[in-house]
């Protein structure tokens, strides 16, 4: 685990820290060979040198973005398409139940060809 990513997470609001820690653990479990680093001020997670996921904290939410997700359908209210559909994002707000299993499934599918 990368110290800069840990510092980024530890500097957030308490609810964001908890969600980020769970997302980070889920990413490492889903992609055991994942590399993590800070890029563009956010934690990025890569497999075989290609972006797999990114976590971004904003004032009132967290965003979990998965790359290489063209073949994954958006899920209304859970997972939205970005750009040309190559990226899918889950926006998480305080108090929301997060389906980490669903996000792990999405990440597994998207990262399988990386």
Buried (B, 14 or more C-beta within 10 A) or exposed (E): EBEEBBEBBEEBEEBBBEBBBEBBEBBBEBBEEBEBEBEEEBBBBBBEEEBBBBBBBEEEBBBBBBBBBEEBEBBEEBBBBBEEEBBBBBBBEEEEEBBBEEBBEBBEBBBEEB
